[in-house]
Amino acid sequence: MKVIPMPADCNANGDIFGGWVMAQVDLAGAVLPARLVRGRMATVAVNEFIFKQPVKVGDILSFFARIVKVGRTSVTVKVEVFAERIRLQGDYIKVTEASLTYVAIDGSGKPCPVGSQA
């Protein structure tokens, strides 16, 4: 996934809100487990979230996700975020990394086995 943060996403210091970055990481992280779950799922844990560098307005953010664990009802994903600085095209710096766990849920919101909803 690629995203460009805008001025409306800034905090009082002129950097991008950490919460905005977290929301984008949750979206990017959900893509791979959705292919396995094939139905409803929910984010149940943010196991780790590390902000390494600030994100600036105009950075081109690239999100890379990989599945690290598949359980009976859950999928854990690692997401790494790299920024291509607007003035340094072609230079990438890791700005964030996170580990999130998603759980498959049935129609009533209860955990169910991964892939059982197809």
Summary of the structure (lengths in Angstrom):
residues: 118
radius of gyration: 15.7
end to end distance: 25.3
largest distance: 48.7
contacts: 366
relative contact order: 0.25
helix: 19%
strand: 46%
